[in-house]
């Protein structure tokens, strides 16, 4: 129980909630003590509005983003209060202001959160409209609150500068271990492979998000602040985790074929599956030690599992009298080599947390790191280029503008107690995607009703203002903590916090609960209806865009693999960037499919084709990574003409699929390479026979390696060709349907 509480209080969500709670409670307590409660409350609002834009990044971007957010919130409140008395221009001005603030989301995640902060400030501005010099005074206090939050946030950063990224690393380690366990599940003969693959796809989406967060912080710090020992250690761990995931994705097995092959001798597969499960054990232990701030001590030795597997393979080959160059021998060798490589990478991560890291571990891994960051550019063309109905940001900006205006007008003509609660509900609930808006609507209604009833019951029982204030602060911390991980629970605590605050100021708490629930229902209903009827952004419309990006990224990755296989030498930067982009874009395609599954059944018209194309692209990436990983880790022979012809055929298939997506009327040309491809495959399949017939004496070990390369390259090329053809075929079917 104690360890669970410690883990909760050490979490990123709790830390962020604690920051904003401190930044809001201190001004309220201080100025209430001095007799100026309203000043303290306004400063607290400024801090609260600035908090959402405190997203993961390096220190420089963090400070700049928070400053921009604080000034935009203050300026928004200023111009809104100035325009309010002029009823003739107020509504058009309000609509334009909401639209422009929503449109800045085109500049990325931080801009989206700044937009959210500004819209929150617009919603709550109607709770306290000012006149004359009070307008400037109020806006200045909001700015002061924003600046105070920045100070608190920086204090947290300097006290524990690496704690956030350590927790993100721990979560990344845990997700990676979960991915390895799912791979081990596939070795069960009766495994539900479709369900396991769906879980893998979901995990990869989560890993893409968290890896991008870590990349922004660690690489950004390395570039802007120099290389500290801790930053280098965490960077080494992160790079190793990316390599573990890539290796897991790259080393795919035909499990059905293996079970058939070893049907009479399943012991070796059972031993391998046990090792595959055990690969996740040290990673889970590492994640626990980081979260609990404990020194890592390994309690499981993977070397023993590896020795057991090696012994089982030797026994199997001896019992059946087979050699390592047989088909069974190659399969077992591939399994053993995969386990050896994963254990080697896991040991690097273990050493980082248990001893001093070696310069050899880091050699070459910090080269050109800045190229892996998403460039931060804010050109005006990005804004103007999205001013059309083809842009989902534009449609969402129009949608939220109209919905907020409708909420405001309804609040003016219907006797609601607090119209700003309707607007606040709309801003919080209304998201670009239908699925998330629907989910948030129900969760907010549920949380508001339950939270209102709990708060009302507690206020009936508790008459002590100090005790109510303490509970209000505690509810705020818990509400903001859970809002990120469990929105329903978060809303319950936020509602309790709000009603407790009102309970301190007014005795008529029953009306507060009643109107809070009514306002929430109205706002949620407006948000839900707007997302369904006002230019809905159904994911079906976005699928072709994500699919095109995924196919293009896979094609570019395969091109770079081919170039590297032909030229050899040091792994080029272009290869590493193409690999990263392929992982990101395939992950984005998976995320798009997941959003589609949250939408009404009537909008999932092409679900089967989209799912098939998502899996095909994931499998293509896996096959390409398998070929690329092998080429990196082995001394390979000269690339044959047959290899280049087959790769060109794969790239052409993918280019045809892209052409279909760009223009539905385009019919891909017939592949003129079919005859040549068959000829080249025959040539590739006969490599071993040609080697055997050649009279050139060759070292046995070198011969075995050459045979292994021939088999693996040949198998992956056949697999890549089949996959690329299926992608082209299914893309055409999807666009026709």
Secondary structure, DSSP 8 states (H G I E B T S, - for coil): -HHHHHHHHTSHHHHHHHHHHHHHHHHHHHHHHTT-HHHHHHHHHHHHHHHTT--S--HHHHHHHHHHHHHHHHHHHHHHHHHHT-HHHHHHHHHHHHHHHHHGGGG-HHHHHHHHHHHHHHHHHTTS---THHHHHHHHHHHHHHHHHHHHHHHHHHHSTTHHHHHHHHHHHHHHHHHHHHHHHTTSTT--HHHHHHHHHHHHHHHHHHHHHHHHHHHHHHHHH---HHHHHHHHHHHHHHHHHHHHHH----HHHHHHHTTT-THHHHHHHHHHHHHHHHHHHHHHHHHTT--------HHHHHHHHHHHHHHHHHHHT--TTSHHHHHHHHHHHHHHHHHHHHHHHHHHHHS---HHHHTTTTTTGGGGS------HHHHHTT-STT-HHHHHHHHHHHHHHHHHHHHHHS--S-HHHHHHHHHHH--SSHHHHHHHHHHHHHHHHHHHHHHHHHHHH---HHHHHHHHHHHHHHHHHHHHH-HHHHHHHHHHHHHHHHHHH-S-HHHHHHHHHHHHHHHHHHHHHHHHHSS---HHHHHHHHHHHHHHHHHHHHHHHHHHHHH-SS--HHHHHHHHHHHHHHHHHHHHHHHHTTS-GGG-TTHHHHHHHHHHHHHHHHHHHHHHHHHHHS------HHHHHHHHHHHHHHHHHHHHHH-TT------TTHHHHHHHHHHHHTHHHHHHHS-----HHHHHHHHHHHHHHHHHHHHHHHHHHHHHHHHHHHHH-
